Amino acid sequence: MDVDHLDDDAVIKAKAEARRKTRKRLVRSIWILVILNMILVTIVEPLIPAFYGMNGGYQALYIFSMYGVPIWIILPIALFSLILSPVVSKRYATFKQRFSAVFRILFLTANSLWFFSLVVLTLSSISGESPFKKQRYDELISESGSVKDLKTGTFYDDYGTFIRTENEQLNIPNSTQDTIRYNLSWNSSTEYVLDAQEEQPGGMNKLVVKITENTEEYYVCWVKMGEYAQEYKIYKAK
């Protein structure tokens, strides 16, 4: 029996097992950081106002895809992994193994930096000095002048055209998306409600809108998103 050969096999197996355990620890660390980052994001709230108008399922998906495992980080990391893979240690037999090893390390590094940034921002938010200011809907001041010219008519912004009648509004996007039909009702002279006639993405089927400024060329309104509001500048068609 070749004892040396058996010793070599044992060493190879031991190294392979060590790499497997290291890889497992890295993956576990990545997922722990992903979960912690998602929790911290809900505390810091560096989120667009529209987030607060989504239903729970879409909110979870948004946080996961934008802050948990964000595509805007994954793509650059994958590119750097392709560049660095050829110079990685030869202990990885194939290019795929090298790429995976580099990708895991870079992704863990990026998530660690993001985690420490969120910790700092969380401490800042707790102290009442959050850098992410949002407009609360209940603090808005309505337009004090007349808004009769906004009750019906054709309006537009950079994203589409809005045709408003006494009890209906059509949102016609500039893109290839379908026209959205809303039932229209007025809560007051400066606040109206749009109820979508069909189910909308994100569960945003009901929009409450408050008008805060009205000029000859445009008006400014805010759409209620949970307790916050998103601002829009809408122009009047000539």
MDAnalysis code that builds the backbone (N, CA, C; Angstrom):
import MDAnalysis as mda
import numpy as np

u = mda.Universe.empty(714, n_residues=238, atom_resindex=np.repeat(np.arange(238), 3), trajectory=True)
u.add_TopologyAttr("name", ["N", "CA", "C"] * 238)
u.add_TopologyAttr("resid", np.arange(1, 239))
u.add_TopologyAttr("resname", ["MET", "ASP", "VAL", "ASP", "HIS", "LEU", "ASP", "ASP", "ASP", "ALA", "VAL", "ILE", "LYS", "ALA", "LYS", "ALA", "GLU", "ALA", "ARG", "ARG", "LYS", "THR", "ARG", "LYS", "ARG", "LEU", "VAL", "ARG", "SER", "ILE", "TRP", "ILE", "LEU", "VAL", "ILE", "LEU", "ASN", "MET", "ILE", "LEU", "VAL", "THR", "ILE", "VAL", "GLU", "PRO", "LEU", "ILE", "PRO", "ALA", "PHE", "TYR", "GLY", "MET", "ASN", "GLY", "GLY", "TYR", "GLN", "ALA", "LEU", "TYR", "ILE", "PHE", "SER", "MET", "TYR", "GLY", "VAL", "PRO", "ILE", "TRP", "ILE", "ILE", "LEU", "PRO", "ILE", "ALA", "LEU", "PHE", "SER", "LEU", "ILE", "LEU", "SER", "PRO", "VAL", "VAL", "SER", "LYS", "ARG", "TYR", "ALA", "THR", "PHE", "LYS", "GLN", "ARG", "PHE", "SER", "ALA", "VAL", "PHE", "ARG", "ILE", "LEU", "PHE", "LEU", "THR", "ALA", "ASN", "SER", "LEU", "TRP", "PHE", "PHE", "SER", "LEU", "VAL", "VAL", "LEU", "THR", "LEU", "SER", "SER", "ILE", "SER", "GLY", "GLU", "SER", "PRO", "PHE", "LYS", "LYS", "GLN", "ARG", "TYR", "ASP", "GLU", "LEU", "ILE", "SER", "GLU", "SER", "GLY", "SER", "VAL", "LYS", "ASP", "LEU", "LYS", "THR", "GLY", "THR", "PHE", "TYR", "ASP", "ASP", "TYR", "GLY", "THR", "PHE", "ILE", "ARG", "THR", "GLU", "ASN", "GLU", "GLN", "LEU", "ASN", "ILE", "PRO", "ASN", "SER", "THR", "GLN", "ASP", "THR", "ILE", "ARG", "TYR", "ASN", "LEU", "SER", "TRP", "ASN", "SER", "SER", "THR", "GLU", "TYR", "VAL", "LEU", "ASP", "ALA", "GLN", "GLU", "GLU", "GLN", "PRO", "GLY", "GLY", "MET", "ASN", "LYS", "LEU", "VAL", "VAL", "LYS", "ILE", "THR", "GLU", "ASN", "THR", "GLU", "GLU", "TYR", "TYR", "VAL", "CYS", "TRP", "VAL", "LYS", "MET", "GLY", "GLU", "TYR", "ALA", "GLN", "GLU", "TYR", "LYS", "ILE", "TYR", "LYS", "ALA", "LYS"])
u.atoms.positions = np.array([
    [0.846, -1.199, 0.000],
    [0.000, 0.000, 0.000],
    [0.882, 1.249, 0.000],
    [0.505, 2.253, -0.821],
    [1.277, 3.484, -0.940],
    [0.798, 4.465, 0.127],
    [1.538, 4.531, 1.243],
    [1.150, 5.388, 2.372],
    [1.195, 6.859, 1.979],
    [2.246, 7.221, 1.217],
    [2.381, 8.624, 0.804],
    [1.182, 9.073, -0.026],
    [0.712, 8.150, -0.901],
    [-0.428, 8.480, -1.748],
    [-1.677, 8.713, -0.904],
    [-1.863, 7.873, 0.142],
    [-3.006, 8.029, 1.036],
    [-2.924, 9.349, 1.793],
    [-1.708, 9.715, 2.212],
    [-1.510, 10.982, 2.919],
    [-1.860, 12.166, 2.026],
    [-1.452, 12.061, 0.741],
    [-1.771, 13.135, -0.206],
    [-3.278, 13.279, -0.379],
    [-3.976, 12.154, -0.500],
    [-5.434, 12.190, -0.646],
    [-6.087, 12.822, 0.580],
    [-5.574, 12.490, 1.746],
    [-6.133, 13.032, 2.983],
    [-5.939, 14.543, 3.055],
    [-4.776, 15.003, 2.618],
    [-4.493, 16.447, 2.620],
    [-5.417, 17.170, 1.656],
    [-5.595, 16.594, 0.461],
    [-6.477, 17.196, -0.550],
    [-7.907, 17.292, -0.028],
    [-8.374, 16.207, 0.611],
    [-9.727, 16.200, 1.145],
    [-9.880, 17.210, 2.281],
    [-8.838, 17.295, 3.109],
    [-8.883, 18.241, 4.230],
    [-8.940, 19.681, 3.728],
    [-8.156, 19.986, 2.681],
    [-8.175, 21.337, 2.116],
    [-9.525, 21.644, 1.481],
    [-10.081, 20.664, 0.785],
    [-11.383, 20.857, 0.151],
    [-12.469, 21.100, 1.203],
    [-12.386, 20.357, 2.309],
    [-13.352, 20.531, 3.396],
    [-13.204, 21.904, 4.050],
    [-11.961, 22.355, 4.191],
    [-11.713, 23.675, 4.778],
    [-12.276, 24.779, 3.895],
    [-12.088, 24.623, 2.555],
    [-12.634, 25.615, 1.634],
    [-14.154, 25.608, 1.678],
    [-14.739, 24.430, 1.798],
    [-16.197, 24.326, 1.857],
    [-16.738, 25.035, 3.092],
    [-16.077, 24.833, 4.232],
    [-16.513, 25.484, 5.472],
    [-16.346, 27.000, 5.393],
    [-15.247, 27.443, 4.775],
    [-15.017, 28.881, 4.616],
    [-16.100, 29.495, 3.730],
    [-16.400, 28.790, 2.633],
    [-17.433, 29.261, 1.722],
    [-18.790, 29.343, 2.431],
    [-19.071, 28.351, 3.247],
    [-20.333, 28.315, 3.979],
    [-20.425, 29.469, 4.974],
    [-19.294, 29.753, 5.656],
    [-19.285, 30.874, 6.608],
    [-19.485, 32.208, 5.892],
    [-18.869, 32.350, 4.708],
    [-19.026, 33.582, 3.940],
    [-20.478, 33.791, 3.525],
    [-21.095, 32.744, 3.005],
    [-22.484, 32.835, 2.564],
    [-23.393, 33.159, 3.748],
    [-23.143, 32.511, 4.889],
    [-23.953, 32.786, 6.081],
    [-23.801, 34.246, 6.519],
    [-22.571, 34.742, 6.480],
    [-22.309, 36.132, 6.868],
    [-23.019, 37.103, 5.934],
    [-23.001, 36.781, 4.640],
    [-23.670, 37.643, 3.662],
    [-25.159, 37.743, 3.967],
    [-25.818, 36.611, 4.212],
    [-27.257, 36.628, 4.457],
    [-27.594, 37.304, 5.782],
    [-26.736, 37.163, 6.773],
    [-26.961, 37.866, 8.043],
    [-26.913, 39.372, 7.820],
    [-25.920, 39.825, 7.046],
    [-25.806, 41.255, 6.753],
    [-26.988, 41.750, 5.926],
    [-27.433, 40.933, 4.966],
    [-28.589, 41.315, 4.140],
    [-29.810, 41.554, 5.026],
    [-30.059, 40.642, 5.951],
    [-31.211, 40.769, 6.848],
    [-31.066, 41.982, 7.764],
    [-29.874, 42.175, 8.332],
    [-29.640, 43.329, 9.197],
    [-29.807, 44.639, 8.434],
    [-29.306, 44.682, 7.195],
    [-29.435, 45.892, 6.390],
    [-30.898, 46.213, 6.100],
    [-31.696, 45.183, 5.819],
    [-33.113, 45.399, 5.537],
    [-33.837, 45.926, 6.775],
    [-33.454, 45.434, 7.947],
    [-34.069, 45.906, 9.192],
    [-33.691, 47.368, 9.444],
    [-32.407, 47.679, 9.248],
    [-31.940, 49.052, 9.480],
    [-32.568, 50.035, 8.503],
    [-32.807, 49.589, 7.267],
    [-33.427, 50.465, 6.275],
    [-34.822, 50.895, 6.736],
    [-35.565, 49.994, 7.355],
    [-36.908, 50.341, 7.834],
    [-36.847, 51.343, 8.977],
    [-35.708, 51.404, 9.668],
    [-35.537, 52.369, 10.760],
    [-35.079, 53.724, 10.220],
    [-34.091, 53.690, 9.333],
    [-33.529, 54.925, 8.776],
    [-34.498, 55.578, 7.789],
    [-35.219, 54.752, 7.023],
    [-36.192, 55.207, 6.033],
    [-35.590, 56.079, 4.923],
    [-34.506, 55.609, 4.256],
    [-34.024, 56.334, 3.072],
    [-34.829, 55.898, 1.854],
    [-36.145, 56.018, 1.954],
    [-37.049, 55.430, 0.971],
    [-37.872, 56.511, 0.278],
    [-38.243, 56.258, -0.957],
    [-39.069, 57.209, -1.692],
    [-40.465, 57.231, -1.064],
    [-41.163, 58.375, -1.086],
    [-42.507, 58.445, -0.498],
    [-43.461, 57.400, -1.055],
    [-43.311, 57.056, -2.352],
    [-44.215, 56.076, -2.963],
    [-44.167, 54.737, -2.232],
    [-43.057, 54.445, -1.568],
    [-42.927, 53.190, -0.822],
    [-44.041, 53.043, 0.197],
    [-44.418, 54.146, 0.833],
    [-45.406, 54.099, 1.910],
    [-46.829, 53.959, 1.397],
    [-46.993, 54.067, 0.082],
    [-48.297, 53.843, -0.505],
    [-48.483, 52.422, -1.012],
    [-47.409, 51.622, -0.985],
    [-47.473, 50.235, -1.453],
    [-48.081, 49.337, -0.373],
    [-48.585, 48.170, -0.802],
    [-49.021, 47.202, 0.189],
    [-47.806, 46.456, 0.748],
    [-48.021, 45.648, 1.785],
    [-46.916, 45.005, 2.497],
    [-46.023, 44.140, 1.630],
    [-46.626, 43.381, 0.707],
    [-45.838, 42.496, -0.151],
    [-44.896, 43.263, -1.056],
    [-45.399, 44.327, -1.660],
    [-44.555, 45.138, -2.537],
    [-43.488, 45.889, -1.749],
    [-43.804, 46.296, -0.527],
    [-42.816, 46.964, 0.314],
    [-41.645, 46.026, 0.615],
    [-41.963, 44.777, 0.972],
    [-40.913, 43.794, 1.261],
    [-40.057, 43.529, 0.035],
    [-40.703, 43.399, -1.125],
    [-39.969, 43.157, -2.367],
    [-39.071, 44.346, -2.704],
    [-39.580, 45.556, -2.491],
    [-38.803, 46.767, -2.786],
    [-37.556, 46.837, -1.905],
    [-37.724, 46.604, -0.615],
    [-36.580, 46.667, 0.311],
    [-35.560, 45.601, -0.036],
    [-36.033, 44.388, -0.349],
    [-35.112, 43.293, -0.657],
    [-34.322, 43.575, -1.933],
    [-35.015, 44.052, -2.975],
    [-34.359, 44.239, -4.275],
    [-33.521, 45.506, -4.343],
    [-33.853, 46.514, -3.532],
    [-33.125, 47.781, -3.590],
    [-32.064, 47.919, -2.501],
    [-32.286, 47.278, -1.360],
    [-31.375, 47.453, -0.233],
    [-30.839, 46.146, 0.342],
    [-31.543, 45.035, 0.110],
    [-31.069, 43.752, 0.622],
    [-30.070, 43.106, -0.325],
    [-30.532, 42.747, -1.513],
    [-29.670, 42.195, -2.564],
    [-29.857, 43.087, -3.792],
    [-29.346, 44.307, -3.754],
    [-29.618, 45.279, -4.813],
    [-28.905, 44.990, -6.125],
    [-29.661, 45.068, -7.208],
    [-29.096, 44.846, -8.543],
    [-28.038, 45.891, -8.859],
    [-28.246, 47.128, -8.386],
    [-27.300, 48.210, -8.683],
    [-25.944, 47.990, -8.034],
    [-25.842, 47.039, -7.096],
    [-24.552, 46.659, -6.511],
    [-24.055, 45.362, -7.133],
    [-24.982, 44.442, -7.384],
    [-24.615, 43.128, -7.897],
    [-23.924, 43.231, -9.260],
    [-24.436, 44.060, -10.151],
    [-23.866, 44.153, -11.498],
    [-22.424, 44.671, -11.492],
    [-22.098, 45.768, -10.782],
    [-20.689, 46.199, -10.721],
    [-19.782, 45.167, -10.063],
    [-20.291, 44.490, -9.025],
    [-19.489, 43.469, -8.354],
    [-19.204, 42.311, -9.307],
    [-20.203, 41.918, -10.086],
    [-20.000, 40.837, -11.052],
    [-18.942, 41.231, -12.085],
    [-18.965, 42.503, -12.508],
    [-17.978, 42.987, -13.480],
    [-16.571, 42.939, -12.892],
    [-16.410, 43.436, -11.668],
    [-15.101, 43.398, -11.017],
    [-14.644, 41.961, -10.776],
    [-15.592, 41.078, -10.487],
    [-15.246, 39.667, -10.270],
    [-14.703, 39.047, -11.545],
    [-15.284, 39.395, -12.684],
    [-14.780, 38.887, -13.960],
    [-13.360, 39.370, -14.228],
    [-13.093, 40.625, -13.853],
    [-11.763, 41.195, -14.082],
    [-10.717, 40.568, -13.169],
    [-11.097, 40.344, -11.908],
    [-10.133, 39.856, -10.916],
    [-9.967, 38.342, -10.907],
    [-10.954, 37.631, -11.422],
    [-10.920, 36.161, -11.356],
    [-9.651, 35.532, -11.934],
    [-9.126, 36.009, -13.075],
    [-7.932, 35.365, -13.646],
    [-6.689, 35.448, -12.767],
    [-6.661, 36.414, -11.830],
    [-5.452, 36.570, -11.002],
    [-5.613, 35.979, -9.614],
    [-6.737, 35.319, -9.372],
    [-6.966, 34.705, -8.065],
    [-6.096, 33.464, -7.917],
    [-5.818, 33.121, -6.676],
    [-4.964, 31.965, -6.355],
    [-5.327, 30.728, -7.174],
    [-4.324, 30.003, -7.585],
    [-4.509, 28.801, -8.416],
    [-5.120, 27.636, -7.646],
    [-5.358, 27.829, -6.345],
    [-5.965, 26.738, -5.584],
    [-7.395, 26.463, -6.059],
    [-7.984, 27.472, -6.768],
    [-9.292, 27.260, -7.369],
    [-9.073, 26.706, -8.771],
    [-9.562, 25.507, -9.001],
    [-9.235, 24.780, -10.224],
    [-9.854, 25.395, -11.472],
    [-11.060, 25.934, -11.344],
    [-11.752, 26.437, -12.535],
    [-12.027, 27.941, -12.414],
    [-12.297, 28.541, -13.564],
    [-12.615, 29.973, -13.590],
    [-13.909, 30.240, -12.812],
    [-14.863, 29.328, -12.916],
    [-16.136, 29.494, -12.209],
    [-15.914, 29.555, -10.703],
    [-15.025, 28.690, -10.189],
    [-14.736, 28.697, -8.761],
    [-14.058, 29.994, -8.336],
    [-13.149, 30.484, -9.185],
    [-12.474, 31.749, -8.877],
    [-13.466, 32.907, -8.878],
    [-14.325, 32.943, -9.897],
    [-15.324, 34.001, -9.996],
    [-16.233, 33.997, -8.767],
    [-16.704, 32.817, -8.363],
    [-17.596, 32.700, -7.206],
    [-16.908, 33.182, -5.933],
    [-15.621, 32.818, -5.790],
    [-14.881, 33.219, -4.596],
    [-14.723, 34.740, -4.528],
    [-14.340, 35.347, -5.640],
    [-14.166, 36.808, -5.678],
    [-15.498, 37.509, -5.467],
    [-16.555, 37.010, -6.103],
    [-17.875, 37.627, -5.987],
    [-18.354, 37.616, -4.539],
    [-18.181, 36.501, -3.855],
    [-18.626, 36.411, -2.466],
    [-17.882, 37.409, -1.586],
    [-16.572, 37.498, -1.778],
    [-15.770, 38.407, -0.954],
    [-16.149, 39.867, -1.214],
    [-16.290, 40.235, -2.481],
    [-16.641, 41.619, -2.816],
    [-18.049, 41.965, -2.338],
    [-18.971, 41.013, -2.480],
    [-20.350, 41.273, -2.056],
    [-20.422, 41.418, -0.541],
    [-19.650, 40.586, 0.181],
    [-19.602, 40.693, 1.631],
    [-19.006, 42.032, 2.055],
    [-17.948, 42.457, 1.346],
    [-17.318, 43.747, 1.654],
    [-18.290, 44.903, 1.437],
    [-19.001, 44.871, 0.301],
    [-19.957, 45.935, -0.012],
    [-21.089, 45.981, 1.014],
    [-21.597, 44.809, 1.409],
    [-22.667, 44.753, 2.395],
    [-22.195, 45.209, 3.766],
    [-20.931, 44.922, 4.085],
    [-20.374, 45.364, 5.370],
    [-20.295, 46.886, 5.422],
    [-19.818, 47.496, 4.336],
    [-19.735, 48.957, 4.274],
    [-21.126, 49.579, 4.358],
    [-22.084, 48.976, 3.653],
    [-23.459, 49.461, 3.688],
    [-24.040, 49.326, 5.084],
    [-23.700, 48.224, 5.770],
    [-24.187, 47.997, 7.135],
    [-23.682, 49.083, 8.082],
    [-22.377, 49.368, 8.041],
    [-21.815, 50.384, 8.935],
    [-22.382, 51.774, 8.614],
    [-22.655, 52.045, 7.332],
    [-23.279, 53.318, 6.965],
    [-24.682, 53.421, 7.556],
    [-25.438, 52.318, 7.479],
    [-26.791, 52.319, 8.022],
    [-26.789, 52.446, 9.546],
    [-25.785, 51.866, 10.194],
    [-25.680, 51.997, 11.657],
    [-25.514, 53.461, 12.032],
    [-24.614, 54.164, 11.317],
    [-24.398, 55.594, 11.576],
    [-25.685, 56.379, 11.338],
    [-26.371, 56.082, 10.220],
    [-27.609, 56.785, 9.897],
    [-28.712, 56.468, 10.908],
    [-28.736, 55.220, 11.394],
    [-29.728, 54.835, 12.400],
    [-29.527, 55.611, 13.680],
    [-28.282, 55.718, 14.125],
    [-27.985, 56.488, 15.335],
    [-28.376, 57.950, 15.147],
    [-28.145, 58.459, 13.933],
    [-28.517, 59.840, 13.631],
    [-30.034, 60.011, 13.665],
    [-30.772, 59.029, 13.126],
    [-32.234, 59.099, 13.109],
    [-32.799, 59.036, 14.522],
    [-32.213, 58.168, 15.344],
    [-32.683, 58.027, 16.722],
    [-32.513, 59.329, 17.490],
    [-31.443, 60.060, 17.174],
    [-31.179, 61.329, 17.860],
    [-32.026, 62.469, 17.296],
    [-32.857, 62.148, 16.287],
    [-33.744, 63.147, 15.715],
    [-33.129, 63.993, 14.625],
    [-32.029, 63.556, 14.034],
    [-31.348, 64.321, 13.006],
    [-31.236, 63.524, 11.700],
    [-32.319, 62.909, 11.293],
    [-32.303, 62.105, 10.075],
    [-32.050, 62.979, 8.848],
    [-31.124, 62.552, 7.970],
    [-30.857, 63.329, 6.750],
    [-31.925, 63.128, 5.676],
    [-32.827, 62.194, 5.899],
    [-33.850, 61.880, 4.897],
    [-35.175, 62.524, 5.301],
    [-35.335, 63.775, 4.894],
    [-36.529, 64.524, 5.249],
    [-37.677, 64.184, 4.293],
    [-38.862, 64.022, 4.855],
    [-40.045, 63.739, 4.043],
    [-41.167, 64.679, 4.460],
    [-42.037, 64.957, 3.497],
    [-43.171, 65.823, 3.768],
    [-44.340, 64.997, 4.281],
    [-44.824, 65.325, 5.455],
    [-46.007, 64.658, 5.989],
    [-47.252, 65.244, 5.329],
    [-48.161, 64.367, 4.975],
    [-49.353, 64.814, 4.250],
    [-50.210, 65.737, 5.105],
    [-50.338, 65.424, 6.393],
    [-51.216, 66.222, 7.252],
    [-50.643, 67.597, 7.587],
    [-49.413, 67.874, 7.155],
    [-48.811, 69.187, 7.394],
    [-48.871, 70.094, 6.164],
    [-49.432, 69.588, 5.080],
    [-49.537, 70.379, 3.854],
    [-50.546, 71.511, 4.007],
    [-50.244, 72.632, 3.371],
    [-51.151, 73.778, 3.368],
    [-51.767, 73.888, 1.981],
    [-53.079, 73.839, 1.909],
    [-53.787, 73.851, 0.630],
    [-53.712, 75.216, -0.039],
    [-53.903, 75.216, -1.363],
    [-54.007, 76.458, -2.133],
    [-55.187, 77.280, -1.589],
    [-54.943, 78.567, -1.320],
    [-55.985, 79.420, -0.754],
    [-56.836, 80.094, -1.826],
    [-56.309, 80.121, -3.055],
    [-57.062, 80.759, -4.139],
    [-57.994, 79.792, -4.847],
    [-58.514, 80.213, -5.974],
    [-59.458, 79.401, -6.733],
    [-58.739, 78.277, -7.489],
    [-59.388, 77.115, -7.535],
    [-58.859, 75.982, -8.308],
    [-59.943, 75.452, -9.250],
    [-60.911, 76.297, -9.577],
    [-62.017, 75.859, -10.423],
    [-61.538, 75.385, -11.796],
    [-60.445, 75.990, -12.277],
    [-59.943, 75.606, -13.603],
    [-59.282, 74.231, -13.598],
    [-59.152, 73.611, -12.420],
    [-58.535, 72.288, -12.324],
    [-59.571, 71.172, -12.209],
    [-60.837, 71.555, -12.101],
    [-61.881, 70.546, -11.927],
    [-62.013, 69.661, -13.165],
    [-61.877, 70.265, -14.325],
    [-61.913, 69.512, -15.579],
    [-60.855, 70.083, -16.511],
    [-60.460, 69.299, -17.509],
    [-59.488, 69.793, -18.476],
    [-58.418, 68.773, -18.797],
    [-57.435, 69.201, -19.568],
    [-56.314, 68.350, -19.965],
    [-55.030, 68.912, -19.364],
    [-54.249, 68.037, -18.747],
    [-53.023, 68.434, -18.060],
    [-51.919, 67.454, -18.442],
    [-50.675, 67.824, -18.128],
    [-49.570, 66.928, -18.486],
    [-48.352, 67.207, -17.608],
    [-47.452, 66.206, -17.558],
    [-46.130, 66.373, -16.963],
    [-45.136, 65.617, -17.835],
    [-43.942, 65.373, -17.330],
    [-42.916, 64.701, -18.139],
    [-43.257, 63.249, -18.445],
    [-44.204, 62.683, -17.725],
    [-44.456, 61.248, -17.845],
    [-45.744, 60.898, -18.577],
    [-46.628, 61.879, -18.752],
    [-47.867, 61.544, -19.431],
    [-48.872, 62.681, -19.439],
    [-50.077, 62.364, -19.917],
    [-51.167, 63.328, -20.034],
    [-52.333, 62.872, -19.155],
    [-53.036, 63.855, -18.582],
    [-54.168, 63.565, -17.699],
    [-55.401, 64.292, -18.234],
    [-56.429, 63.533, -18.519],
    [-57.688, 64.104, -18.994],
    [-58.714, 63.949, -17.876],
    [-59.190, 65.077, -17.372],
    [-60.061, 65.074, -16.190],
    [-61.447, 65.591, -16.544],
    [-62.459, 64.814, -16.192],
    [-63.855, 65.235, -16.320],
    [-64.419, 65.391, -14.914],
    [-65.714, 65.590, -14.803],
    [-66.315, 65.827, -13.492],
    [-66.175, 64.616, -12.564],
    [-66.215, 63.405, -13.120],
    [-66.185, 62.227, -12.245],
    [-65.205, 61.142, -12.702],
    [-64.311, 61.501, -13.627],
    [-63.345, 60.499, -14.089],
    [-62.045, 61.177, -14.519],
    [-60.937, 60.463, -14.367],
    [-59.650, 60.953, -14.865],
    [-58.941, 59.830, -15.607],
    [-58.390, 60.160, -16.773],
    [-57.602, 59.219, -17.561],
    [-56.140, 59.617, -17.470],
    [-55.289, 58.690, -17.047],
    [-53.841, 58.901, -17.034],
    [-53.243, 58.170, -18.236],
    [-52.716, 58.936, -19.186],
    [-52.176, 58.363, -20.413],
    [-50.658, 58.502, -20.395],
    [-49.917, 57.434, -20.090],
    [-48.458, 57.525, -19.998],
    [-47.814, 57.791, -21.361],
    [-46.649, 58.446, -21.332],
    [-45.883, 58.643, -22.565],
    [-45.268, 57.343, -23.048],
    [-45.103, 56.386, -22.127],
    [-44.519, 55.094, -22.469],
    [-45.583, 54.204, -23.108],
    [-45.244, 52.936, -23.256],
    [-46.174, 51.991, -23.893],
    [-47.163, 51.402, -22.896],
    [-47.151, 51.878, -21.644],
    [-48.086, 51.357, -20.652],
    [-49.520, 51.723, -21.020],
    [-50.447, 50.918, -20.533],
    [-51.855, 51.150, -20.823],
    [-52.376, 52.379, -20.076],
    [-53.406, 52.990, -20.640],
    [-54.088, 54.111, -19.973],
    [-54.753, 53.622, -18.695],
    [-54.616, 54.419, -17.630],
    [-55.221, 54.071, -16.346],
    [-56.462, 54.932, -16.149],
    [-57.578, 54.305, -15.849],
    [-58.834, 55.012, -15.627],
    [-59.129, 55.079, -14.126],
    [-59.458, 56.282, -13.676],
    [-59.791, 56.496, -12.268],
    [-61.183, 57.101, -12.144],
    [-61.925, 56.675, -11.135],
    [-63.121, 57.393, -10.730],
    [-62.663, 58.573, -9.886],
    [-63.249, 59.737, -10.114],
    [-62.810, 60.968, -9.464],
    [-63.892, 61.533, -8.556],
    [-63.493, 61.875, -7.334],
    [-64.409, 62.546, -6.407],
    [-63.613, 63.581, -5.613],
    [-64.307, 64.631, -5.150],
    [-63.647, 65.723, -4.440],
    [-64.036, 65.698, -2.960],
    [-63.015, 65.657, -2.091],
    [-63.259, 65.756, -0.643],
    [-63.477, 67.202, -0.227],
    [-62.803, 68.092, -0.926],
    [-62.924, 69.528, -0.660],
    [-62.545, 70.254, -1.942],
    [-62.468, 71.579, -1.893],
    [-62.147, 72.347, -3.100],
    [-60.715, 72.097, -3.561],
    [-59.844, 71.629, -2.658],
    [-58.427, 71.438, -3.016],
    [-57.943, 70.001, -2.838],
    [-58.826, 69.085, -2.496],
    [-58.409, 67.687, -2.307],
    [-59.376, 66.763, -3.043],
    [-58.797, 65.882, -3.872],
    [-59.640, 64.937, -4.593],
    [-59.090, 63.513, -4.454],
    [-59.943, 62.555, -4.769],
    [-59.609, 61.142, -4.618],
    [-59.742, 60.454, -5.965],
    [-58.723, 59.655, -6.307],
    [-58.745, 58.861, -7.528],
    [-58.821, 57.389, -7.156],
    [-59.883, 56.722, -7.594],
    [-60.057, 55.283, -7.355],
    [-59.870, 54.551, -8.676],
    [-58.821, 53.744, -8.758],
    [-58.527, 53.018, -9.999],
    [-59.644, 52.040, -10.320],
    [-60.013, 51.982, -11.587],
    [-61.069, 51.073, -12.013],
    [-60.552, 49.647, -12.183],
    [-59.214, 49.495, -12.228],
    [-58.591, 48.170, -12.285],
    [-57.433, 48.115, -11.292],
    [-57.061, 46.914, -10.875],
    [-55.973, 46.729, -9.911],
    [-54.669, 47.306, -10.451],
    [-53.942, 48.051, -9.571],
    [-52.702, 48.701, -9.965],
    [-51.499, 48.071, -9.272],
    [-50.305, 48.108, -9.912],
    [-49.092, 47.563, -9.292],
    [-48.809, 48.234, -7.952],
    [-48.363, 47.439, -7.003],
    [-48.038, 47.991, -5.692],
    [-49.256, 48.160, -4.807],
    [-50.434, 47.807, -5.324],
    [-51.646, 47.964, -4.529],
    [-52.073, 49.410, -4.370],
    [-51.548, 50.301, -5.236],
    [-51.874, 51.728, -5.142],
    [-53.127, 52.019, -5.964],
    [-54.248, 51.542, -5.452],
    [-55.509, 51.643, -6.182],
    [-56.287, 52.910, -5.842],
    [-55.946, 53.521, -4.708],
    [-56.641, 54.733, -4.283],
    [-55.615, 55.817, -3.998],
    [-55.738, 56.956, -4.683],
    [-54.812, 58.070, -4.522],
    [-55.562, 59.288, -3.996],
    [-55.064, 59.825, -2.902],
    [-55.621, 61.060, -2.347],
    [-54.669, 62.187, -2.709],
    [-55.192, 63.246, -3.334],
    [-54.357, 64.313, -3.889],
    [-54.766, 65.660, -3.308],
    [-53.759, 66.439, -2.875],
    [-54.026, 67.776, -2.346],
    [-53.311, 68.815, -3.199],
    [-54.027, 69.856, -3.603],
    [-53.477, 70.943, -4.417],
    [-52.944, 72.028, -3.486],
    [-51.679, 72.398, -3.650],
    [-51.068, 73.400, -2.769],
    [-50.691, 74.691, -3.484],
    [-50.718, 74.681, -4.821],
    [-50.380, 75.885, -5.579],
    [-51.035, 75.812, -6.950],
    [-51.559, 76.943, -7.397],
    [-52.206, 76.997, -8.714],
    [-51.809, 78.285, -9.423],
    [-51.150, 78.145, -10.587],
    [-50.732, 79.303, -11.371],
    [-51.382, 79.222, -12.752],
    [-51.087, 80.206, -13.589],
    [-51.664, 80.208, -14.928],
    [-51.146, 79.055, -15.781],
    [-49.910, 78.636, -15.550],
    [-49.285, 77.612, -16.394],
    [-49.312, 76.215, -15.787],
    [-49.301, 76.104, -14.493],
    [-49.208, 74.794, -13.837],
    [-49.839, 74.839, -12.449],
    [-49.976, 73.649, -11.873],
    [-50.357, 73.576, -10.465],
    [-49.473, 72.536, -9.777],
    [-49.326, 72.674, -8.472],
    [-48.528, 71.756, -7.668],
    [-49.475, 70.964, -6.772],
    [-49.305, 69.652, -6.790],
    [-50.134, 68.801, -5.934],
    [-49.275, 67.759, -5.250],
    [-49.815, 67.197, -4.203],
    [-49.119, 66.169, -3.427],
    [-50.016, 64.946, -3.328],
    [-49.445, 63.773, -3.616],
    [-50.189, 62.520, -3.527],
    [-49.871, 61.855, -2.200],
    [-50.888, 61.486, -1.467],
    [-50.733, 60.868, -0.147],
    [-50.128, 59.478, -0.283],
    [-49.033, 59.238, 0.432],
    [-48.364, 57.940, 0.457],
    [-48.209, 57.513, 1.914],
    [-49.195, 56.795, 2.442],
    [-49.163, 56.498, 3.862],
    [-49.299, 57.801, 4.636],
    [-48.362, 58.065, 5.554],
    [-48.395, 59.322, 6.306],
    [-47.614, 60.430, 5.598],
    [-46.897, 60.068, 4.510],
    [-46.083, 61.042, 3.786],
    [-46.747, 61.428, 2.465],
    [-46.051, 62.285, 1.682],
    [-46.627, 62.755, 0.424],
    [-45.536, 62.917, -0.620],
    [-45.916, 62.696, -1.877],
    [-45.021, 62.851, -3.016],
    [-45.482, 64.054, -3.840],
    [-44.555, 64.961, -4.160],
    [-44.897, 66.191, -4.871],
    [-44.894, 65.992, -6.385],
    [-45.835, 66.643, -7.067],
    [-45.913, 66.622, -8.524],
    [-46.209, 68.030, -9.040],
    [-45.581, 68.384, -10.136],
    [-45.837, 69.660, -10.807],
    [-46.538, 69.342, -12.124],
    [-47.772, 69.748, -12.267],
    [-48.588, 69.386, -13.414],
    [-48.899, 70.636, -14.245],
    [-48.644, 70.562, -15.547],
    [-48.863, 71.708, -16.430],
    [-50.242, 71.658, -17.090],
    [-50.741, 72.839, -17.411],
    [-52.043, 72.955, -18.042],
    [-51.885, 73.000, -19.560],
    [-52.638, 72.170, -20.242],
    [-52.563, 72.157, -21.705],
    [-53.210, 73.431, -22.252],
    [-52.591, 74.011, -23.250],
    [-53.101, 75.252, -23.854],
    [-54.283, 74.963, -24.755],
])
